[in-house]
């Protein structure tokens, strides 16, 4: 389209007293002038489609250069165009997503950051998770202090429809790539206990006003629904979760 309808009411203004109106954008469409106009007209919240996911921001070369193997480094270059747009136009951002079985580089879970080596121990992975989350929020605070990161999806899609956690991955790259139901997180932790660590670290390092969410799909399936609910209530008792994101 060449232009948008400017004379119609703005959704973000119509619902301003109730909730934010958000949209998802990617680096592929943010440069489009009509897309920018549409966002500015109707939306006051943006979620980056991929550009803040682990495989976009975890920096293997920088991590190796540290000479230690529990402090993964981040690079947010992939997100800059969208974040700059949000900063310049005072648009809030919902971050997506910190911890996910998918779209996370294999080296992040392996000894010496080497895809061909064994999975690290649980203790090492806890430290890697903590430093990854800390490093990301530190960079965002330093480089985008004026953006309102009002919400963040901390853990994504950790439960199966049968109410169980995802299966273990065998110790080969091929099993992780071809078996999308398996999770390197459960492989290392042996269960879904990594979720609580993720929320603890996100609460510790995220901005004080940031609401933290667990996200999943098929949340209407009874066994999965109950697993998510029971998990969320335990996390709520510890004040480290604020809500659920339902993919519906």
Rosetta silent file (secondary structure, phi, psi, omega in degrees, C-alpha in Angstrom):
SEQUENCE: XXXXXXXXXXXXXXXXXXXXXXXXXXXXXXXXXXXXXXXXXXXXXXXXXXXXXXXXXXXXXXXXXXXXXXXXXXXXXXXXXXXXXXXXXXXXXXXXXXXXXXXXXXXXXXXXXXXXXXXXXXXXXXXXXXXXXXXXXXXXXXXXXXXXXXXXXXXXXXXXXXXXXXXXXXXXXXXXXXXXXXXXXXXXXXXXXXXXXXXXXXXXXXXXXXXXXXXXXXXXXXXXXXXXXXXXXXXXXXXXXXXXXXXX
SCORE:     score description
SCORE:     0.000 S_00000001
   1 L     0.000  149.380 -178.359    0.000    0.000    0.000 S_00000001
   2 L   -86.460  -29.600 -178.775    1.114    3.542   -0.706 S_00000001
   3 L  -156.997  166.330  179.528   -0.517    5.146    2.299 S_00000001
   4 L  -109.099  168.114  176.952   -2.761    4.417    5.280 S_00000001
   5 L   -79.784  108.941 -177.664   -6.117    5.832    6.355 S_00000001
   6 L   -88.935  -18.627 -173.302   -5.232    8.737    8.617 S_00000001
   7 L   -83.420  -11.122 -178.743   -8.769   10.045    9.135 S_00000001
   8 L   -82.815  161.273  179.381  -10.045    7.033   11.106 S_00000001
   9 L   -61.449  151.232  177.399   -9.766    6.759   14.921 S_00000001
  10 L   -88.495  126.672 -178.938   -6.502    5.517   16.375 S_00000001
  11 H   -59.176  -41.244 -177.552   -6.825    2.160   18.150 S_00000001
  12 H   -64.845  -28.888  177.689   -4.218    3.065   20.753 S_00000001
  13 H   -80.959  -38.887 -179.822   -6.201    6.184   21.660 S_00000001
  14 H   -60.568  -39.041 -175.352   -9.597    4.493   21.678 S_00000001
  15 L  -106.260   17.552 -173.482   -8.386    1.881   24.174 S_00000001
  16 L   -60.622  -28.277 -178.990   -5.852    4.025   26.038 S_00000001
  17 L   -86.876   -1.446 -177.226   -7.716    3.759   29.350 S_00000001
  18 L  -112.607  -54.477 -175.972   -7.886   -0.046   29.156 S_00000001
  19 L  -165.608  167.779  176.214   -4.714   -1.579   27.716 S_00000001
  20 L   -75.102  153.287  171.973   -1.941   -1.164   25.189 S_00000001
  21 L  -109.790  117.629 -173.803   -2.489   -2.014   21.535 S_00000001
  22 E  -117.459  165.474  175.780    0.488   -3.945   20.223 S_00000001
  23 E  -147.553  163.079  176.443    1.857   -5.420   17.037 S_00000001
  24 E  -105.942  132.873  176.464    4.767   -7.582   15.936 S_00000001
  25 E  -132.491  161.467  178.856    7.316   -6.227   13.497 S_00000001
  26 L  -131.881  169.595  179.244   10.558   -7.490   12.024 S_00000001
  27 L   -64.998  -17.056 -179.727   13.603   -5.974   10.415 S_00000001
  28 L   -75.470  -27.355 -175.768   12.131   -6.989    7.043 S_00000001
  29 L  -117.591   -5.805 -176.641    9.173   -4.623    7.252 S_00000001
  30 L   -68.531  -24.214 -177.953   10.175   -1.816    9.613 S_00000001
  31 L   -78.182   -9.104  179.230   11.822    0.132    6.803 S_00000001
  32 L   -74.513  124.903 -179.129    8.512    0.414    4.934 S_00000001
  33 H   -60.942  -46.464  176.561    7.075    3.933    5.254 S_00000001
  34 H   -59.912  -36.990  177.323    3.407    2.763    5.219 S_00000001
  35 H   -64.136  -44.468  177.164    4.255    0.190    7.896 S_00000001
  36 H   -60.783  -43.509  179.411    5.844    2.863   10.039 S_00000001
  37 H   -62.265  -40.313 -179.853    2.837    5.130    9.522 S_00000001
  38 H   -64.474  -42.970  178.477    0.464    2.308   10.486 S_00000001
  39 H   -63.037  -46.861 -178.371    2.407    1.597   13.688 S_00000001
  40 H   -64.601  -31.405 -179.007    2.540    5.274   14.626 S_00000001
  41 H   -73.245  -44.642 -165.393   -1.178    5.668   13.955 S_00000001
  42 H  -115.785  -17.568 -167.834   -2.546    2.682   15.855 S_00000001
  43 L  -121.048  141.731  173.753    0.014    1.034   18.158 S_00000001
  44 L  -123.239   16.607  174.946    1.778    1.949   21.385 S_00000001
  45 E  -146.285  139.028  179.207    3.489   -1.408   21.924 S_00000001
  46 E  -129.913  137.305  169.007    5.834   -3.386   19.698 S_00000001
  47 E  -113.687  130.468  177.292    7.129   -6.950   19.941 S_00000001
  48 E   -77.569  128.504 -174.380   10.160   -7.852   17.841 S_00000001
  49 L   -60.661  -48.302 -178.345    9.370  -10.946   15.816 S_00000001
  50 L  -133.020  -22.143 -161.390   12.781  -12.601   16.021 S_00000001
  51 L   -70.532   -8.225  173.310   15.431  -10.000   16.695 S_00000001
  52 L  -114.163   11.503  175.755   15.569  -10.430   20.495 S_00000001
  53 L   -78.045  156.281 -173.469   15.454  -14.228   20.469 S_00000001
  54 H   -54.197  -39.989 -176.287   18.583  -16.039   21.698 S_00000001
  55 H   -72.395  -11.405  175.880   19.842  -17.146   18.298 S_00000001
  56 H   -91.190  -27.737 -170.620   19.824  -13.529   17.102 S_00000001
  57 H  -114.467  -19.522  176.685   21.615  -11.963   20.069 S_00000001
  58 E   -71.846  127.899 -172.355   23.938  -14.600   21.581 S_00000001
  59 E  -110.215  104.068 -176.295   27.435  -13.869   20.256 S_00000001
  60 H   -65.133  -47.145 -177.597   29.643  -16.936   20.011 S_00000001
  61 H   -61.722  -43.775  178.707   32.847  -15.160   18.982 S_00000001
  62 H   -66.265  -35.890  178.476   32.561  -12.591   21.758 S_00000001
  63 H   -66.231  -43.750  177.907   31.765  -15.346   24.260 S_00000001
  64 H   -63.727  -35.371 -176.994   34.844  -17.347   23.236 S_00000001
  65 H   -66.485  -19.390  179.313   36.981  -14.203   23.426 S_00000001
  66 L   -69.911  -24.513 -178.590   36.258  -13.860   27.154 S_00000001
  67 L    79.559    1.723  174.579   38.301  -16.990   27.826 S_00000001
  68 L  -122.839  163.725 -171.654   35.693  -18.273   30.267 S_00000001
  69 L  -124.025   29.255  174.673   32.761  -20.537   29.544 S_00000001
  70 L  -133.641   14.996 -176.792   29.998  -19.356   31.835 S_00000001
  71 L  -132.184   69.177 -177.653   29.538  -15.750   30.674 S_00000001
  72 L   -62.414  135.272 -177.689   27.853  -15.734   27.240 S_00000001
  73 E   -93.772  155.485 -179.630   28.004  -12.370   25.511 S_00000001
  74 E  -121.575  154.506  176.614   25.199  -10.663   23.612 S_00000001
  75 L  -139.251  117.914 -174.280   25.040   -8.466   20.538 S_00000001
  76 L  -100.273   20.900 -178.776   21.810   -6.601   19.826 S_00000001
  77 H   -55.831  -36.441 -177.725   22.728   -5.299   16.366 S_00000001
  78 H   -64.177  -23.773 -176.016   19.895   -7.312   14.801 S_00000001
  79 H   -98.179   -6.782 -169.520   17.374   -5.413   16.937 S_00000001
  80 H   -61.447  -43.019 -176.920   18.760   -1.898   16.588 S_00000001
  81 H   -59.246  -43.417 -179.933   16.636   -0.697   13.669 S_00000001
  82 H   -72.565  -43.681  179.507   13.416   -1.598   15.475 S_00000001
  83 H   -63.650  -38.019  176.315   14.614   -0.427   18.879 S_00000001
  84 H   -62.324  -41.474  178.517   15.749    2.882   17.400 S_00000001
  85 H   -62.522  -43.961  179.044   12.308    3.339   15.852 S_00000001
  86 H   -65.481  -42.776  178.091   10.626    2.605   19.196 S_00000001
  87 H   -61.051  -47.795 -174.902   12.974    4.926   21.055 S_00000001
  88 H   -69.262  -21.290 -177.004   12.534    7.778   18.591 S_00000001
  89 L  -116.482   13.623  175.159    8.747    7.461   18.633 S_00000001
  90 L    55.358   47.758  178.721    8.206    6.702   22.313 S_00000001
  91 L  -105.570  131.157  179.358    6.757    3.230   21.693 S_00000001
  92 E   -72.149  157.748 -176.401    6.873    0.644   24.475 S_00000001
  93 E  -126.576  135.414  169.903    8.460   -2.755   23.858 S_00000001
  94 E  -105.324  117.567 -178.220    7.472   -6.265   24.917 S_00000001
  95 E   -78.980  141.138 -179.478   10.559   -8.490   24.842 S_00000001
  96 E  -151.232  121.611   -5.229   10.322  -11.972   23.360 S_00000001
  97 E  -140.663  152.273 -176.480   11.833  -14.334   24.446 S_00000001
  98 E   -78.533  -54.088 -171.699   14.672  -15.176   26.858 S_00000001
  99 E  -119.723  119.943 -176.684   14.464  -18.946   27.361 S_00000001
 100 E  -150.500  144.281  177.190   13.166  -21.274   24.646 S_00000001
 101 L   -70.017  -23.690 -177.982   13.925  -24.806   23.514 S_00000001
 102 L  -107.906  166.033  178.019   13.908  -23.532   19.928 S_00000001
 103 L    49.114   41.528  173.184   15.797  -20.691   18.230 S_00000001
 104 L  -130.718  128.589 -174.233   18.655  -20.952   20.717 S_00000001
 105 L   -63.719  141.865 -176.870   22.141  -21.776   19.374 S_00000001
 106 H   -61.951  -35.859 -177.403   23.424  -25.251   20.161 S_00000001
 107 H   -61.370  -25.601 -179.187   26.824  -23.994   21.325 S_00000001
 108 H   -59.778  -27.832 -175.668   25.107  -22.178   24.207 S_00000001
 109 H   -99.451   -3.448 -168.839   24.419  -25.563   25.854 S_00000001
 110 E  -109.703  156.247  178.033   27.731  -27.280   25.110 S_00000001
 111 H   -60.324  138.794  178.570   31.117  -27.514   26.736 S_00000001
 112 H    58.173   22.749 -177.985   33.600  -24.862   25.571 S_00000001
 113 H    54.627   36.983 -176.703   30.825  -23.310   23.453 S_00000001
 114 L  -116.370  117.765 -177.210   31.471  -26.089   20.925 S_00000001
 115 L   -57.445  -23.650 -174.329   28.461  -27.628   19.188 S_00000001
 116 L   -94.133    0.837  179.266   30.285  -30.946   18.860 S_00000001
 117 L  -100.026  178.924 -175.476   31.045  -31.396   22.562 S_00000001
 118 L   -72.043  161.556  171.675   28.885  -32.685   25.408 S_00000001
 119 E   -63.389  146.522  177.547   26.145  -30.788   27.180 S_00000001
 120 L   -75.380  171.715  177.355   27.416  -28.793   30.155 S_00000001
 121 L   -75.022  166.096  177.492   26.434  -29.569   33.731 S_00000001
 122 H   -59.689  -43.127 -178.310   23.362  -28.079   35.399 S_00000001
 123 H   -62.604  -41.883  178.100   25.510  -25.775   37.538 S_00000001
 124 H   -65.310  -40.153 -177.854   27.329  -24.376   34.514 S_00000001
 125 H   -68.029  -34.816  175.968   24.054  -23.892   32.652 S_00000001
 126 H   -61.472  -43.348 -179.815   22.535  -21.998   35.570 S_00000001
 127 H   -67.855  -39.805  176.606   25.481  -19.617   35.502 S_00000001
 128 H   -61.965  -43.730  178.966   25.272  -19.229   31.737 S_00000001
 129 H   -60.648  -47.505 -178.977   21.569  -18.474   31.977 S_00000001
 130 H   -58.976  -47.928 -177.696   22.105  -15.906   34.708 S_00000001
 131 H   -69.731  -34.387  175.343   24.872  -14.099   32.844 S_00000001
 132 H   -60.184  -49.260 -179.205   22.998  -14.190   29.544 S_00000001
 133 H   -65.433  -43.729  178.367   19.961  -12.538   31.117 S_00000001
 134 H   -60.716  -47.458 -176.868   22.101  -10.069   33.070 S_00000001
 135 H   -63.528  -38.392  179.527   24.178   -9.126   30.024 S_00000001
 136 H   -65.355  -50.705 -178.403   21.128   -8.555   27.846 S_00000001
 137 H   -66.611  -29.973  176.312   19.342   -6.294   30.308 S_00000001
 138 H   -65.291  -46.301  179.463   22.593   -4.448   31.029 S_00000001
 139 H   -62.784  -44.041 -179.242   23.131   -3.660   27.348 S_00000001
 140 H   -64.777  -38.631  178.634   19.533   -2.543   26.878 S_00000001
 141 H   -65.553  -40.123 -178.299   19.694   -0.306   29.940 S_00000001
 142 H   -71.889  -40.466 -171.443   22.932    1.282   28.768 S_00000001
 143 H   -97.099  -23.007 -179.752   21.991    1.761   25.117 S_00000001
 144 L  -133.966   59.971 -175.471   18.213    2.277   25.320 S_00000001
 145 L   -66.550  -19.998 -176.292   17.549    3.867   28.718 S_00000001
 146 L   -94.420  -10.387  178.992   14.437    5.700   27.534 S_00000001
 147 L   -75.736  135.795  176.300   12.573    2.713   26.055 S_00000001
 148 L   -88.601   95.034  173.654    9.817    1.337   28.273 S_00000001
 149 E   -82.759   79.734 -168.487   10.407   -2.421   28.282 S_00000001
 150 E   -78.957  -16.210 -178.535    7.126   -2.880   30.099 S_00000001
 151 E  -149.776  151.185  177.282    6.820   -6.647   29.557 S_00000001
 152 E  -146.929  131.356  174.155    9.053   -9.601   28.802 S_00000001
 153 E   -83.073  108.546 -171.601    8.297  -13.184   27.835 S_00000001
 154 E   -81.401  -51.106  179.927   10.776  -15.038   30.025 S_00000001
 155 E  -125.895  139.506 -174.955   10.123  -18.691   29.122 S_00000001
 156 E  -125.573  126.879  166.472    8.392  -19.925   25.993 S_00000001
 157 L    56.848   56.318 -178.472    6.683  -23.259   25.224 S_00000001
 158 L   -95.669  -13.502 -175.686    8.121  -25.517   27.932 S_00000001
 159 E  -111.573  148.786  176.716    5.112  -27.819   28.410 S_00000001
 160 L   -96.529  166.889 -178.280    3.608  -30.509   26.170 S_00000001
 161 L   -61.319  -26.028 -179.783   -0.088  -31.181   25.609 S_00000001
 162 L   -84.635    5.775  177.758    0.112  -34.205   27.924 S_00000001
 163 L    84.760    3.513  178.907    1.216  -32.001   30.807 S_00000001
 164 L   -98.815  163.882  173.434    4.814  -33.243   30.771 S_00000001
 165 E   -77.944  165.936 -177.408    8.002  -31.343   30.066 S_00000001
 166 L   -65.912  155.307 -176.008    9.731  -31.713   26.735 S_00000001
 167 E   -71.654  163.173  177.343   11.813  -34.801   26.034 S_00000001
 168 L   -73.871  151.828  172.485   15.588  -35.006   26.373 S_00000001
 169 L   -95.584  138.143  172.768   17.808  -34.441   23.358 S_00000001
 170 L   -68.065  166.323 -170.928   20.374  -37.065   22.518 S_00000001
 171 L   -83.503   44.225  174.848   23.967  -35.877   22.542 S_00000001
 172 L  -135.591  152.420  179.307   24.080  -35.018   18.839 S_00000001
 173 H   -63.061  -38.533 -174.105   23.254  -31.878   16.925 S_00000001
 174 H   -60.673  -38.132 -178.843   21.009  -33.803   14.543 S_00000001
 175 H   -66.351  -33.952  178.187   18.621  -34.877   17.292 S_00000001
 176 H   -71.188  -41.254 -177.190   18.172  -31.269   18.409 S_00000001
 177 H   -70.720  -43.870 -173.542   17.577  -29.998   14.889 S_00000001
 178 H   -88.425  -18.199 -179.118   15.246  -32.772   13.765 S_00000001
 179 L  -110.092   81.585 -172.498   13.435  -33.372   17.036 S_00000001
 180 L   -67.217  -12.587  178.264   11.705  -30.104   17.757 S_00000001
 181 L   -81.473  -16.051 -178.952    9.862  -31.559   20.729 S_00000001
 182 E   -83.482  157.713 -176.747   13.115  -32.123   22.612 S_00000001
 183 L  -134.359  128.411  174.984   14.683  -29.437   24.760 S_00000001
 184 H   -64.727  -27.737  178.490   18.322  -28.883   25.662 S_00000001
 185 H   -64.498  -48.589  178.971   17.044  -27.243   28.847 S_00000001
 186 H   -71.657  -27.674  176.706   15.314  -30.395   30.064 S_00000001
 187 H   -60.606  -42.330 -177.493   18.222  -32.480   28.823 S_00000001
 188 H   -81.317  -41.868 -175.266   20.539  -30.634   31.201 S_00000001
 189 H   -87.838  -17.690 -179.260   18.128  -30.020   34.115 S_00000001
 190 L    73.091    4.155  177.528   16.286  -33.370   33.767 S_00000001
 191 L  -169.811 -164.450  179.893   12.970  -31.558   34.265 S_00000001
 192 L   -96.578   22.238 -179.139   11.438  -28.091   33.980 S_00000001
 193 L   -66.524  -15.521  176.859   13.181  -26.696   37.064 S_00000001
 194 H   -63.393  -23.113 -176.504   15.093  -24.309   34.786 S_00000001
 195 H   -62.639  -44.578 -178.982   11.922  -22.217   34.546 S_00000001
 196 H   -63.721  -41.063  176.715   12.138  -20.965   38.118 S_00000001
 197 H   -59.120  -43.454 -178.322   15.787  -19.976   37.670 S_00000001
 198 H   -59.702  -44.450 -179.668   14.872  -18.044   34.531 S_00000001
 199 H   -70.513  -35.218  176.383   12.192  -16.043   36.317 S_00000001
 200 H   -60.827  -46.406 -178.262   14.434  -15.411   39.317 S_00000001
 201 H   -70.013  -38.429  178.927   17.161  -13.969   37.089 S_00000001
 202 H   -64.383  -40.761  177.573   14.703  -11.993   34.954 S_00000001
 203 H   -64.857  -38.030 -177.664   13.197  -10.432   38.082 S_00000001
 204 H   -67.282  -39.945 -169.415   16.668   -9.649   39.395 S_00000001
 205 H  -108.272  -15.303 -179.491   18.039   -7.942   36.286 S_00000001
 206 L   -76.916  161.297  175.389   15.054   -6.542   34.383 S_00000001
 207 L   -56.300  148.777 -173.070   13.789   -2.979   34.921 S_00000001
 208 L   -61.956  -24.342 -178.260   11.675   -2.686   38.062 S_00000001
 209 L   -92.905   -0.352 -176.057    8.518   -1.901   36.072 S_00000001
 210 L   -76.856  126.538  175.236    8.878   -4.856   33.677 S_00000001
 211 E   -87.443  137.156 -174.182    6.122   -7.467   33.910 S_00000001
 212 E  -109.067  134.445 -172.462    7.329  -11.041   33.438 S_00000001
 213 E  -128.890  149.660  164.863    5.352  -13.669   31.535 S_00000001
 214 E  -102.610  136.130 -177.690    5.342  -17.357   30.695 S_00000001
 215 E  -121.686  145.460  175.742    4.080  -18.068   27.154 S_00000001
 216 E  -162.368  167.673  176.272    2.672  -21.165   25.499 S_00000001
 217 L  -113.067  171.400 -178.454    0.241  -22.463   22.875 S_00000001
 218 L    53.013   33.229 -175.849   -2.593  -25.019   23.129 S_00000001
 219 L   -71.771   -3.909  176.057   -3.138  -23.705   26.622 S_00000001
 220 L   -84.866  -15.240 -179.821   -6.781  -24.883   26.420 S_00000001
 221 L   -68.055  124.701 -168.659   -5.735  -28.573   26.465 S_00000001
 222 H   -51.535  -50.162 -176.146   -6.666  -29.776   29.991 S_00000001
 223 H   -67.041  -39.333  178.049   -3.419  -31.501   31.008 S_00000001
 224 H   -69.198  -42.067  177.739   -1.268  -28.731   29.579 S_00000001
 225 H   -56.032  -46.380 -177.696   -3.526  -26.070   31.085 S_00000001
 226 H   -66.364  -38.545  179.373   -3.182  -27.633   34.529 S_00000001
 227 H   -64.083  -43.475  178.994    0.609  -27.917   34.238 S_00000001
 228 H   -65.052  -44.468 -179.613    0.901  -24.254   33.262 S_00000001
 229 H   -61.189  -48.276 -178.068   -1.481  -23.163   36.004 S_00000001
 230 H   -62.781  -41.036  176.480    0.275  -25.141   38.724 S_00000001
 231 H   -61.788  -47.903 -176.165    3.661  -23.825   37.614 S_00000001
 232 H   -62.617  -39.067 -179.097    2.417  -20.243   37.457 S_00000001
 233 H   -67.282  -36.138  176.583    0.882  -20.354   40.913 S_00000001
 234 H   -66.341  -41.357  178.522    4.135  -21.612   42.444 S_00000001
 235 H   -68.510  -34.477  179.576    6.064  -18.833   40.712 S_00000001
 236 H   -65.650  -37.809  178.108    3.448  -16.301   41.792 S_00000001
 237 H   -59.262  -28.979  179.903    3.929  -17.281   45.435 S_00000001
 238 L   -95.262    2.594  177.759    7.569  -16.240   45.033 S_00000001
 239 L    59.110   41.062  178.072    6.595  -13.015   43.225 S_00000001
 240 L  -120.048    8.413  173.337    8.665  -13.793   40.157 S_00000001
 241 L  -136.181  147.819 -179.711    5.892  -13.995   37.545 S_00000001
 242 L  -116.127  -16.250 -179.127    3.264  -11.442   36.570 S_00000001
 243 E   177.501 -177.995  179.918    1.127  -13.229   34.012 S_00000001
 244 E  -119.006  138.435  172.162    0.681  -15.679   31.156 S_00000001
 245 E  -100.163  117.624 -176.299    0.987  -15.064   27.440 S_00000001
 246 E  -102.784  114.049  179.722   -1.561  -17.209   25.605 S_00000001
 247 L   -69.819  -22.032  176.078   -0.734  -17.923   21.979 S_00000001
 248 L    54.946    0.000    0.000   -4.279  -19.205   21.596 S_00000001
